[in-house]
Amino acid sequence: MSEHLPDTNYLDPKVLQSLGDLELVAREVVEGLRVGSHRSPLRGFSTEFAHHRQYSPGDEIRDIDWRVFGRTDRYYTKLYEAETNFDCTILVDASASMNYGSGKVSKLEYAKFLAASLAYVVLKQRDSVGLSVFDSEVREYLPPRSAMGVILEIDRLLRDVKPTPKTSIAKQLHDIALMMKRRSFVILISDLFSDVDDIRAGLDHLRHDGHNVVVLHTLDPYEINFPFKGTWQFDGMEGEEPLTTQPERIRDDYLASFGEYMEALKAGCVASHVDYTTVDTSRPLDGLLSEFFHLRQSTLNGPSAARP
């Protein structure tokens, strides 16, 4: 039975922007969420076998060791314990396209709130979190630490970023992979405006190095639905030539191309064994995180949950 999700009628992006301080935002968002009640939703490979105990009613069927049953004709379950010093590294795309926002909050601002909240979850688990900020190159890299004050450093690093046009996401992900010294739970927050094959090459490098990877594809609702009316000039945020047109004339073509891009991106993530979630920046952040954690918990507790 799925766990009841909390009501999520507050903490919309405009409210979060008014709070200002990222540590306060993270606390407000996370404290009301039910996360980590059993096994952390931000864990994947970071468990290891500990020992057996005799099966008791209510234990997970998937944890029964069938090899032991075959030898002893008794049911025993495998117990796992978390590795110490779990590392999470959050990658934030600060390229020029992330500055777009149809409302008061840009994708980059939303990414800040999201990164701080995820960092807070990790720190509340007494684990370590780090941050990397990139655009056309890796601008900042903060190795994972377990002190709560790391959120203030994350805030400072994000505030100091001056976005520039990006070239290849793959290059930045390759560079970040080389910087990480331990296996990590990697969370990529980006609008992923790049060639899909290029993106997948970078994700494959992270997976090849043993990292567990989650993509939070961060998009503005106008990019998803294209509800523009009248005559607009669309300015390229990463060096493209401006386009003046009536959006109604190009909406069908835009939505078709955008849909193909999204399907290719999702398929690439599935092929690379990377978890993928679309982030709509108009959604209340607590609701989005609650759904994200619930889906992860369902995956980790489901019959196909992987063990190392």
N, C-alpha and C positions, 0 to 999 in steps of 0.2 A: 504494500500500500504506500502510495506516495505521501510524503510529509506535507502538511498544509503550509502554503506559502503565505507570508505576512501581507497585510494590505499595503498597497504602495501608492498612496495618493498624496505624497509629499516629496520634497527634495527634487523638484524639477530643476532643470539647468539654470533658469534665471534666479531661483532661490539660492542655489549653490554659488553662483557668481557673486551674490550680495554678501555671502559669508566671508569670502575673500581668502581667509587663512586655510591652507590645504590640510593642515593637521585637524582643524575644527571640522572641515568638510568630511574628511575621512572618518572621524569619530561619529559624526551625525549619521552618516550613511551606513556604517558597518555595525554599530552597536545594536541596532534593531533587527539585524538579520540573523537567521538561525543557520550558522555555518559551523562546521567542525564538531557537530554534536556526536558524531560517531567517528568517521575517518575523514580527514581533511579533504575538501573538494579541490584543493590545490596540491594534491599529491598524485603521482602516477607511478613512476618506477621506484619511488623512494620508500619501499617496504622490503623487509627481508624475513625469511623463515626463522621462527624462533624454536617452537617445539610442538608436540602433539598433546591433546587431552581428549578424554573419552567424550563422544558426542552426547549432547543434552538437547532435549526438545527446545526449539526456538533457535538453535544454531543454524547458520547458513548451510544449505545443502551443498553449495558450490565449494565449501571449505573441507568437505570430507575427503580424506586421503584414501582413494580406492585401492591403491597398491597395498596399503596396510590392511584394509578390509579383506583383500584377496589372500593375504598370508594368515590373518588371525580370525577372520569371520566376525570381527567386531568393528563398530564404527568409531573412528577417531577423526577429529578435525585438526586441521593445520592452523596454528596460530602464527600471526605475523606481528612484528613490531616495527615501528618507524625507525629509519636511520636517524642518527643525530645530525645536527647541523644541516638540515634541509635548506637548500639554496633556491631562491627564486630571483630571476633577472627580468626586469620589465624594460622592454625596448619601446621608446616613444619616437614616432616619426614627426619631426618638426620641420618638414619641408614646406615650401610656400603654399602648396595646395591645401595644407592643413589649416591655413588661416581663414579658409572660407567658412561663412556661417550665414544662413538665410535669416536667422533670428539674432538674438543678442549674444549667443554663445557660439564661438567658432568650434570647429572640430578639434583644434589644438587645445582650447580651453577645456572642452569636455574630456579630452585625453588626459589632461592634468588631473582632473577630478577622479577619473577612472584609475589612473596610475597610483595616486595617493591612497585611494580606498583599498585597492588590491594590496598595496604595501602594508597598510594597516592590518588587513586580515592576516598576512604572513607573520607580522610582528606579534600579533595577539596569540599566534600559535607558538611563539617563542622560537621562531625560525629566522632565517636571514634573508634579506631582500636587498637587491641592488638595482641600479638604473643605468641605461644607456640612452642617450639622445643623439639622433642622427638626422641628417638631411642629405646634402651631396657628399658628406663624409661623416664619420663618427665624431661628434662634437664633444661629448662628455661620456665618461665611463666611471661609474661608482661601483666598486666591487661589493658583493653582498655583505651586509652586516646585520646584527640582531638588535642593535640599540634603537629605541623608539625615535630618537633624535634624527635618524636617517631620513624621516619624512621631511624635516626642515631642510635637509640638504637636497632632497628631491625637489622641493619647492624652489629653492634657490637656483638649481641648475636649469629648471624649466623656465623660470622668469628671465634668466640671462640669455636664453637662446634667441638669436636673430636669424629667422628662417631664410634659406636661399634655395633656388631651384635645385632639384635632385636629379641625379643621372640614373644610377643603377641601384635598386634595392639589394640585389644580390651581392654587390661589392661590400656594402655596409654590413650585411649579415655575415659575410665571410670574415670581415675584419673583427666584428664583435665575437664571433665564434673563437677566433684565435686569442682573444683577450680573456675568455673564461677558462679558469684553471680547473674547475670541478664540474661534474654533471649538474645541471640546473633545470628547474622548471622555467621555461622561457615563455614570456607573454609578449607578443608583438601587437602594439596598438598603432594602426596605420590606416590611411585611406587606400593604400595599395594601388596608387595610380602609376602603374608600370606594366611592362610586358609580363604576362602570366608565366611564361617559361623562365624569365629572369627571376621572378619572385620564387618560383619553385626551386630553382638552383640554390638560392640562399637558404631556403627552408631545409632542403636536402642536406646541406652542409651541417646545419645544426643537429638534424636527426642522426647523421652519420657519426657525429661526435658524442652521441648518447644522450642528448638533451630531449626532454619532453617538451613539446612545443604547442602553444595555443595561439591562434590568430584571432584578434578582435578587430574585425574589419569595420572601421569607423567612418560613417557616412552621414552627410547632412540629408534631411528628408527631401529637400528640393533636388538633390542629386538622384535620389531613389525614385521619386514620383514625377519630377519635371513639371510642376504645376504653373509655370510661367505663363502670363497672358500679356497681350499687347505687343509692343516692339521693344526689344532689349538688345543691348550690346554686351556680349559675353567676352570678358577679358581673360586671356590666358594667364594663369597664376604662376606658370613655370616656363615662361618664355614664348608661349604660342601667340600667334597673331589674333587680335580681337575679331569677333564675328558679330555683325549686326543683323538681326533677323526677327521674324515673328515666330515665337516658339511653337505655336500651333502647327506650323508647316513642317517642323522637323521632329515633333514629339514622338510620333510612331517610330521613325527611324532611330531616334535616340534611345527609346525604351527597348527596342529590339536589340540594338548593339550592346546596350548596358546589360540586358538580360543574358546575352551570349557570354559577355565578359564575366559576369557573376557565376554562371554555370561552369565555365572553364576554370575559374579560380577555385570554386568549391571542389570540383573534380580533381584538380591538382593537389589540393590539401589532403583529400581522401587518399589519393595515390601515394602521398608522402607520409601518411599516418600522422597527420597534423589535425588537431581539433580546430574547427572553424565556427565562428559566431559573428553574425552581423550586428553592429552597434548603430542604432539610429539615435543621433544626438538630440532629438526632440523628446526622447523618452526619459522619465524620471530615473535617476541613476540607481536608486535603491531597488526599483522594480527590475531593471535590467540585470543587476548583480544577483538578485534573488533568483531570477530565472536561470541565469548562467550557472550558479552554484547548484541549483536543483538538478539541472541537466547533467552536470558533471558527477554529482553524487549518484544519480540514477545509473550513469554509465559505469562508475566504479563499483557499485553494488550489484550490478546486473550479472546475468549468467556468463556474459562474455568478457567480464572484467579480467584484465591481464595481471598475471603475477610475474615477477622477474625470474 
